[in-house]
Amino acid sequence: MGTGRTLRKESHVRPCKTPAGKARKNAAQRRRLVKFGMAEEDVKLMGDEAVRVMVQRPTLVKKLVAKKTAK
């Protein structure tokens, strides 16, 4: 593994996220929450940060959905 100039220049090693890429990722995460069973209206009202946190814990999402449908 080298330690040359290429690896020290971070912008060349790892490119920045584009706004389109970020939007694509957010849309994919929202679709994933809907597949877990959440209502699409609820997912639309959530912010990007909340969606990101919920996607990280799918078992918690499924429990919340089951609890909500049991009422």
DSSP file (Angstrom, degrees, kcal/mol; ACC not computed):
  #  RESIDUE AA STRUCTURE BP1 BP2  ACC     N-H-->O    O-->H-N    N-H-->O    O-->H-N    TCO  KAPPA ALPHA  PHI   PSI    X-CA   Y-CA   Z-CA
    1    1 A M              0   0    0      0, 0.0     2,-0.1     0, 0.0     0, 0.0   0.000 360.0 360.0 360.0 129.4    0.0    0.0    0.0
    2    2 A G        -     0   0    0      1,-0.1     0, 0.0     2,-0.0     0, 0.0  -0.338 360.0-159.2 -83.0 163.9    1.4    3.3   -1.0
    3    3 A T        +     0   0    0     -2,-0.1    -1,-0.1     3,-0.0     5,-0.0  -0.040  49.2 132.6-127.1  29.5    1.6    6.5    1.0
    4    4 A G  S >> S-     0   0    0      1,-0.1     4,-0.8     3,-0.0     3,-0.7   0.105  75.3 -80.7 -77.4-171.3    2.0    8.9   -2.0
    5    5 A R  H >> S+     0   0    0      1,-0.2     4,-1.3     2,-0.2     3,-0.5   0.799 120.1  66.1 -63.5 -33.2    0.3   12.1   -2.9
    6    6 A T  H 34 S+     0   0    0      1,-0.2     3,-0.2     2,-0.2    -1,-0.2   0.881 102.7  46.5 -59.9 -39.4   -2.8   10.4   -4.3
    7    7 A L  H <4 S+     0   0    0     -3,-0.7    -1,-0.2     1,-0.2    -2,-0.2   0.698 109.1  54.6 -79.6 -17.8   -3.9    9.1   -0.9
    8    8 A R  H << S+     0   0    0     -4,-0.8     2,-1.2    -3,-0.5    -1,-0.2   0.697  90.3  80.0 -85.5 -20.0   -3.3   12.4    0.9
    9    9 A K    >X  -     0   0    0     -4,-1.3     3,-1.4    -3,-0.2     4,-1.3  -0.720  64.1-172.8 -91.0  93.8   -5.6   14.3   -1.5
   10   10 A E  H 3> S+     0   0    0     -2,-1.2     4,-2.8     1,-0.3    -1,-0.2   0.806  76.6  63.1 -61.5 -34.3   -9.0   13.4   -0.1
   11   11 A S  H 34 S+     0   0    0      1,-0.2    -1,-0.3     2,-0.2     5,-0.2   0.804 108.8  43.4 -64.5 -25.6  -11.0   15.0   -2.8
   12   12 A H  H <4 S+     0   0    0     -3,-1.4    -1,-0.2    -6,-0.2    -2,-0.2   0.767 114.0  50.6 -86.5 -27.5   -9.5   12.5   -5.3
   13   13 A V  H  < S+     0   0    0     -4,-1.3    -2,-0.2     1,-0.3    -3,-0.1   0.921 126.0  16.5 -76.3 -44.8   -9.8    9.5   -3.0
   14   14 A R  S  < S-     0   0    0     -4,-2.8    -1,-0.3     0, 0.0    -2,-0.0  -0.942  81.1-140.1-134.4 112.1  -13.4    9.9   -2.1
   15   15 A P        -     0   0    0      0, 0.0    -3,-0.1     0, 0.0     2,-0.1  -0.251  27.3-100.0 -71.3 158.6  -15.7   12.2   -4.2
   16   16 A C        -     0   0    0     -5,-0.2     2,-0.3     1,-0.1    -5,-0.0  -0.352  40.2-101.6 -71.7 154.5  -18.3   14.5   -2.7
   17   17 A K        -     0   0    0     -2,-0.1    -1,-0.1     4,-0.0     3,-0.0  -0.585  34.3-136.8 -74.8 138.7  -22.0   13.4   -2.6
   18   18 A T     >  -     0   0    0     -2,-0.3     4,-2.2     1,-0.1     5,-0.2  -0.644  18.8-117.6 -90.0 154.5  -24.1   15.1   -5.3
   19   19 A P  H  > S+     0   0    0      0, 0.0     4,-2.3     0, 0.0     5,-0.2   0.869 116.9  53.4 -58.2 -35.8  -27.5   16.4   -4.5
   20   20 A A  H  > S+     0   0    0      2,-0.2     4,-2.2     1,-0.2     5,-0.1   0.901 108.4  49.1 -67.1 -39.4  -29.0   14.0   -6.9
   21   21 A G  H  > S+     0   0    0      2,-0.2     4,-2.1     1,-0.2    -1,-0.2   0.889 111.1  49.9 -65.4 -39.2  -27.3   11.1   -5.2
   22   22 A K  H  X S+     0   0    0     -4,-2.2     4,-2.5     2,-0.2    -2,-0.2   0.912 110.9  48.8 -65.0 -42.9  -28.5   12.2   -1.8
   23   23 A A  H  X S+     0   0    0     -4,-2.3     4,-2.4     1,-0.2    -2,-0.2   0.884 110.1  52.1 -64.7 -39.2  -32.1   12.5   -3.1
   24   24 A R  H  X S+     0   0    0     -4,-2.2     4,-2.1     2,-0.2    -1,-0.2   0.908 110.6  47.9 -62.6 -42.3  -31.9    9.0   -4.6
   25   25 A K  H  X S+     0   0    0     -4,-2.1     4,-2.3     2,-0.2    -2,-0.2   0.916 111.6  49.5 -65.5 -44.0  -30.6    7.6   -1.2
   26   26 A N  H  X S+     0   0    0     -4,-2.5     4,-2.2     1,-0.2    -2,-0.2   0.905 111.2  49.6 -62.1 -41.6  -33.4    9.4    0.7
   27   27 A A  H  X S+     0   0    0     -4,-2.4     4,-2.3     1,-0.2    -1,-0.2   0.897 110.4  50.5 -65.0 -40.2  -36.0    8.1   -1.7
   28   28 A A  H  X S+     0   0    0     -4,-2.1     4,-1.9     1,-0.2    -1,-0.2   0.897 110.4  49.6 -64.9 -39.9  -34.7    4.6   -1.4
   29   29 A Q  H  X S+     0   0    0     -4,-2.3     4,-1.8     2,-0.2    -1,-0.2   0.882 110.2  50.5 -67.6 -37.3  -34.8    4.8    2.4
   30   30 A R  H  X S+     0   0    0     -4,-2.2     4,-1.8     2,-0.2    -2,-0.2   0.907 109.8  50.2 -66.4 -40.7  -38.3    6.1    2.4
   31   31 A R  H  X S+     0   0    0     -4,-2.3     4,-2.0     1,-0.2    -2,-0.2   0.878 108.0  54.5 -62.4 -37.0  -39.4    3.2    0.1
   32   32 A R  H  X S+     0   0    0     -4,-1.9     4,-1.5     1,-0.2    -1,-0.2   0.894 106.1  51.2 -64.9 -39.7  -37.7    0.8    2.5
   33   33 A L  H  X>S+     0   0    0     -4,-1.8     5,-1.8     1,-0.2     4,-0.6   0.891 108.4  51.7 -64.3 -38.7  -39.7    2.1    5.4
   34   34 A V  H ><5S+     0   0    0     -4,-1.8     3,-1.1     1,-0.2    -1,-0.2   0.891 107.6  52.9 -64.4 -38.6  -43.0    1.7    3.5
   35   35 A K  H 3<5S+     0   0    0     -4,-2.0    -1,-0.2     1,-0.3    -2,-0.2   0.822 101.2  60.8 -65.5 -30.3  -41.9   -1.9    2.8
   36   36 A F  H 3<5S-     0   0    0     -4,-1.5    -1,-0.3    -5,-0.1    -2,-0.2   0.681 129.4 -96.7 -69.6 -16.4  -41.4   -2.4    6.5
   37   37 A G  T <<5S+     0   0    0     -3,-1.1    -3,-0.2    -4,-0.6    -2,-0.1   0.405  76.0 140.1 119.1  -1.2  -45.1   -1.6    6.9
   38   38 A M      < -     0   0    0     -5,-1.8    -1,-0.3     1,-0.1     2,-0.2  -0.417  60.8 -99.4 -72.7 151.0  -45.2    2.1    7.8
   39   39 A A     >  -     0   0    0      1,-0.1     4,-1.9    -2,-0.1     5,-0.2  -0.464  24.0-131.4 -70.0 140.5  -48.0    4.2    6.2
   40   40 A E  H  > S+     0   0    0      1,-0.2     4,-2.0     2,-0.2    -1,-0.1   0.838 106.7  55.7 -63.8 -33.3  -46.8    6.2    3.2
   41   41 A E  H  > S+     0   0    0      2,-0.2     4,-1.4     1,-0.2    -1,-0.2   0.896 107.2  49.6 -65.6 -40.2  -48.4    9.4    4.6
   42   42 A D  H  > S+     0   0    0      1,-0.2     4,-0.9     2,-0.2    -2,-0.2   0.893 110.4  50.1 -65.2 -39.6  -46.4    9.0    7.9
   43   43 A V  H >< S+     0   0    0     -4,-1.9     3,-0.5     1,-0.2    -1,-0.2   0.878 106.7  55.1 -67.6 -37.0  -43.2    8.5    6.0
   44   44 A K  H 3< S+     0   0    0     -4,-2.0    -1,-0.2     1,-0.2    -2,-0.2   0.853 106.9  51.1 -63.7 -34.1  -43.8   11.6    3.8
   45   45 A L  H 3< S+     0   0    0     -4,-1.4    -1,-0.2    -5,-0.1    -2,-0.2   0.690  93.2  94.2 -77.6 -18.2  -44.2   13.8    6.9
   46   46 A M  S << S-     0   0    0     -4,-0.9     2,-0.1    -3,-0.5    -3,-0.0  -0.423  76.1-120.7 -76.5 149.1  -40.9   12.5    8.5
   47   47 A G     >  -     0   0    0     -2,-0.1     4,-2.1     1,-0.1     5,-0.2  -0.344  28.5-104.0 -80.2 168.6  -37.7   14.4    8.0
   48   48 A D  H  > S+     0   0    0      1,-0.2     4,-2.3     2,-0.2     5,-0.1   0.884 120.1  51.8 -62.1 -40.2  -34.6   12.9    6.4
   49   49 A E  H  > S+     0   0    0      1,-0.2     4,-2.0     2,-0.2    -1,-0.2   0.909 109.7  49.0 -65.1 -42.3  -32.8   12.5    9.7
   50   50 A A  H  > S+     0   0    0      1,-0.2     4,-2.2     2,-0.2    -1,-0.2   0.889 110.7  51.0 -64.9 -39.0  -35.7   10.6   11.2
   51   51 A V  H  X S+     0   0    0     -4,-2.1     4,-2.3     1,-0.2    -1,-0.2   0.924 108.6  52.0 -62.8 -43.9  -36.0    8.4    8.2
   52   52 A R  H  X S+     0   0    0     -4,-2.3     4,-1.0     1,-0.2    -2,-0.2   0.886 110.7  47.6 -60.7 -40.4  -32.3    7.6    8.4
   53   53 A V  H  < S+     0   0    0     -4,-2.0     4,-0.5     1,-0.2     3,-0.2   0.897 112.4  49.0 -68.4 -40.7  -32.6    6.6   12.1
   54   54 A M  H >< S+     0   0    0     -4,-2.2     3,-1.1     1,-0.2     7,-0.3   0.867 106.0  56.1 -68.6 -36.5  -35.7    4.4   11.5
   55   55 A V  H 3< S+     0   0    0     -4,-2.3    -1,-0.2     1,-0.3    -2,-0.2   0.808  99.4  62.1 -65.8 -28.5  -34.1    2.5    8.6
   56   56 A Q  T 3< S+     0   0    0     -4,-1.0    -1,-0.3     1,-0.3    -2,-0.2   0.712 108.0  43.5 -70.1 -19.6  -31.2    1.6   10.9
   57   57 A R    <>  +     0   0    0     -3,-1.1     4,-1.7    -4,-0.5    -1,-0.3  -0.660  62.6 164.1-128.2  76.4  -33.6   -0.4   13.2
   58   58 A P  H  > S+     0   0    0      0, 0.0     4,-2.4     0, 0.0     5,-0.2   0.837  76.4  56.2 -65.7 -32.7  -36.0   -2.4   11.0
   59   59 A T  H  > S+     0   0    0      1,-0.2     4,-2.0     2,-0.2     5,-0.1   0.888 107.0  50.3 -67.4 -36.0  -37.1   -4.7   13.9
   60   60 A L  H  > S+     0   0    0     -3,-0.2     4,-2.4     2,-0.2    -1,-0.2   0.900 109.8  50.8 -65.1 -40.5  -38.2   -1.6   15.9
   61   61 A V  H  X S+     0   0    0     -4,-1.7     4,-2.4    -7,-0.3    -2,-0.2   0.924 109.8  49.6 -63.0 -44.9  -40.1   -0.3   12.9
   62   62 A K  H  X S+     0   0    0     -4,-2.4     4,-2.3     1,-0.2    -1,-0.2   0.875 110.7  50.3 -63.5 -37.0  -41.9   -3.6   12.5
   63   63 A K  H  X S+     0   0    0     -4,-2.0     4,-2.4     2,-0.2    -1,-0.2   0.912 110.9  48.9 -66.1 -42.3  -42.8   -3.6   16.3
   64   64 A L  H  X S+     0   0    0     -4,-2.4     4,-2.2     2,-0.2    -2,-0.2   0.892 112.1  48.5 -64.0 -39.2  -44.2   -0.1   16.1
   65   65 A V  H  X S+     0   0    0     -4,-2.4     4,-2.3     2,-0.2    -1,-0.2   0.916 112.0  48.7 -66.8 -43.0  -46.3   -0.9   13.0
   66   66 A A  H  X S+     0   0    0     -4,-2.3     4,-1.4     1,-0.2    -2,-0.2   0.895 111.9  49.6 -64.4 -39.3  -47.6   -4.1   14.7
   67   67 A K  H  X S+     0   0    0     -4,-2.4     4,-0.8     1,-0.2    -1,-0.2   0.894 111.5  49.2 -65.3 -40.3  -48.5   -2.1   17.9
   68   68 A K  H  < S+     0   0    0     -4,-2.2     3,-0.4     1,-0.2    -2,-0.2   0.883 111.8  47.4 -69.3 -38.1  -50.2    0.6   15.8
   69   69 A T  H  < S+     0   0    0     -4,-2.3    -1,-0.2     1,-0.2    -2,-0.2   0.749 104.4  62.0 -75.1 -22.0  -52.3   -1.9   13.8
   70   70 A A  H  <        0   0    0     -4,-1.4    -1,-0.2     1,-0.2    -2,-0.2   0.768 360.0 360.0 -72.6 -24.7  -53.3   -3.8   17.0
   71   71 A K     <        0   0    0     -4,-0.8    -1,-0.2    -3,-0.4    -2,-0.1   0.502 360.0 360.0 -69.6 360.0  -55.1   -0.7   18.4
